[in-house]
Amino acid sequence: MYLKTLSALTVTFLSLLFVVMAHFMPGSTMLTASTDDSDLKCLAQAVYFEARGEPYSGQIAVAQVVYNRVVKRNKSYCDVVFEGSSRKHACQFSFACDGKSDTAVEKQAWLQAMQIARLVKDGNLRDLSDSATFYHATYVSPTWSKKFAQTAAIGNHVFYRKM
């Protein structure tokens, strides 16, 4: 049975446990996005490319922004993550139209992104973004951010929702 809310300590413990298991038992803990779960892969790509250098809580919050948009807009994860990617500078998530490969190369970071994607997609983590549907890196100051209510700041990201 899954808990809908996990404490920060539990999230940290699960993260460390997963990393240890992946290192010592790679065959039994390998997480892959099967062809029948493209949404899980799209969510994991967003976590990996947008937040892999962030603390675990920041990666969860980025995943939750995608989750919140999926719920609010009633779209698939792939539709949300790659929205606007066919037009230059129209992406909702910068990695989707930066011209670089969308294939993960850092195995541990990808495994963690998959773990986070599964937990968030299944609704098994507390929303650390506080219902945010937008975020940006701290080193930019987009004009749209003044129109929204800031909900959280985690690592190098600031999270927002419409007022």
BELZICOR-V879635 format. One record per residue. RES is the residue in three letters. SS is DSSP state (~ for helix, > for strand, _ for the rest). PSI is psi in whole degrees, -180 to 180 (* if undefined). OMEGA is omega in whole degrees, -180 to 180 (none if undefined). Layout:
[[RES SS PSI OMEGA] [RES SS PSI OMEGA]]
This chain:
[[MET _ 132 -180] [TYR _ 146 174] [LEU _ 139 179] [LYS _ -24 -178] [THR _ 128 177] [LEU _ 140 179] [SER _ 163 179] [ALA ~ -37 179] [LEU ~ -42 179] [THR ~ -42 178] [VAL ~ -44 179] [THR ~ -46 179] [PHE ~ -47 -180] [LEU ~ -38 179] [SER ~ -48 179] [LEU ~ -42 178] [LEU ~ -44 -180] [PHE ~ -44 -180] [VAL ~ -44 179] [VAL ~ -46 180] [MET ~ -41 -179] [ALA ~ -33 -179] [HIS ~ -45 -174] [PHE ~ -22 -180] [MET _ 61 -173] [PRO ~ -33 -179] [GLY ~ -34 -175] [SER ~ -14 -176] [THR ~ 4 -178] [MET _ 122 177] [LEU _ 122 177] [THR _ 153 177] [ALA _ 107 180] [SER _ 161 -178] [THR _ -22 -180] [ASP _ 4 176] [ASP _ 64 -179] [SER ~ -30 179] [ASP ~ -39 177] [LEU ~ -43 179] [LYS ~ -43 -180] [CYS ~ -42 178] [LEU ~ -43 178] [ALA ~ -38 177] [GLN ~ -42 179] [ALA ~ -44 179] [VAL ~ -49 -177] [TYR ~ -51 -174] [PHE ~ -25 -178] [GLU ~ -25 -169] [ALA ~ 15 -175] [ARG _ -23 178] [GLY _ 2 -178] [GLU _ 164 174] [PRO _ 160 -179] [TYR ~ -43 -180] [SER ~ -36 178] [GLY ~ -37 177] [GLN ~ -40 177] [ILE ~ -44 -179] [ALA ~ -40 177] [VAL ~ -44 178] [ALA ~ -37 -179] [GLN ~ -29 174] [VAL ~ -45 178] [VAL ~ -47 179] [TYR ~ -47 -179] [ASN ~ -37 177] [ARG ~ -40 178] [VAL ~ -47 -179] [VAL ~ -47 -176] [LYS ~ -39 -175] [ARG ~ -8 -179] [ASN _ 49 179] [LYS _ 170 176] [SER _ 162 178] [TYR ~ -42 -180] [CYS ~ -40 177] [ASP ~ -42 -179] [VAL ~ -48 -176] [VAL ~ -39 -175] [PHE _ 16 177] [GLU _ 128 178] [GLY _ 1 -175] [SER _ -13 179] [SER _ -9 180] [ARG _ 139 -179] [LYS _ 133 178] [HIS _ 25 -179] [ALA _ 7 -177] [CYS _ 145 172] [GLN _ -30 179] [PHE _ 120 -168] [SER ~ -34 -178] [PHE ~ -25 -175] [ALA ~ -18 179] [CYS ~ 32 179] [ASP _ -1 178] [GLY _ -2 180] [LYS _ 164 179] [SER _ 143 176] [ASP _ 29 177] [THR _ 126 180] [ALA _ 140 179] [VAL _ -18 179] [GLU _ 106 -171] [LYS ~ -50 -177] [GLN ~ -41 179] [ALA ~ -37 178] [TRP ~ -43 178] [LEU ~ -41 178] [GLN ~ -41 178] [ALA ~ -40 177] [MET ~ -41 179] [GLN ~ -48 180] [ILE ~ -44 180] [ALA ~ -44 -180] [ARG ~ -47 -179] [LEU ~ -44 -179] [VAL ~ -46 -179] [LYS ~ -36 180] [ASP _ -2 178] [GLY _ 31 -175] [ASN _ 14 178] [LEU _ 148 174] [ARG _ 142 -177] [ASP _ 99 -179] [LEU _ -17 -180] [SER _ -7 -178] [ASP _ 54 177] [SER _ 26 180] [ALA _ 148 174] [THR _ 2 179] [PHE > 155 172] [TYR > 164 173] [HIS > 162 177] [ALA > 152 -177] [THR _ -20 -177] [TYR _ 4 174] [VAL _ 161 179] [SER _ 79 -177] [PRO _ 147 -178] [THR ~ -32 -179] [TRP ~ -24 -175] [SER ~ -24 179] [LYS ~ -18 -178] [LYS ~ -8 -175] [PHE > 161 177] [ALA > 127 177] [GLN > 133 -178] [THR > -28 -178] [ALA > 160 171] [ALA > 116 -177] [ILE > 125 -179] [GLY _ -128 -179] [ASN _ 24 179] [HIS > 146 175] [VAL > 134 -173] [PHE > 146 -175] [TYR > 161 167] [ARG > 159 179] [LYS > 144 -180] [MET _ * none]]
